[in-house]
Amino acid sequence: MILLFSSAGNWGYTYRVHRNYGGPNGKSAQDILNERYARGEISHEEYARMKAAISA
């Protein structure tokens, strides 16, 4: 019984994390990178390097 509740809790947590930080409703890595570059958090060289790494 404890194992059943533990498994259900783990599934629920995993479902929420993937729904909030990935998938069709979440931001992609490219979106986040573009936002960081637009805010000036990273230089053009860092942006280009990270964009190439994401695309690979």
KAFENWO-V943583 format. One line per field, one symbol per residue. psi: psi as a letter, one per 40 degrees, with the letter a starting at -180 (. if undefined). Layout:
BEGIN
psi = ???
END
This chain:
BEGIN
psi = ddddddddddddddddddddeaadeiiiddddddddddeediidddddddddddd.
END
